[in-house]
């Protein structure tokens, strides 16, 4: 038996011994559930774990109040993108946001952003003014508007709608008590005078008590 064969058999023998000892060893729990520390938290504690959801829109020209609400990383990304796409200095960005140039200088120092100094920026053109007017996004593309539905496209505008059709009764029945002049006035008011109708007239005088008076001479 060579030394290599002896070492190989000795290693197998040790592994078998360890396996026989581990078979009879009691380990783990009889329960089939795996619980985590978070399972013991109350409803109030679970609610406090989730912070408020904040949504930022950095694709448009922001005002100074909107810019202040951004985290530092988004503020830095916003300034970099506007300066790179529209090729405007920090003073133009400060004017578009509605803050002073000194305020923008302090912002760039706090964010550790070093703009290119001494660079000859061109005069702001129509592209920059369209961005400040809300017509372009931060990357220079036009702002997408919500498409109109087919129902809205087929509906004519309010000022071109046709006038409503004349409404008049076609048939009916009613009971009227009054004089002949009042009946004529009522019919002329309710029915159009340029249409022909079939009338069935039934009339009767209202019942009234006769009062007899006697004269003495």
Secondary structure, DSSP 8 states (H G I E B T S, - for coil): --HHHHHHHHHHHHHHHHHHHHHS---S-S------GGGG--HHHHHHHS--------SS---HHHHHTS-HHHHHHHHHHHHHHH---HHHHHHHHT--HHHHHHHHHHTT----TT-------HHHHHHHTTSB-TTS-B-------HHHHHS--GGG---------SS------S-HHHHHHHHHHHS-TTS----------------------
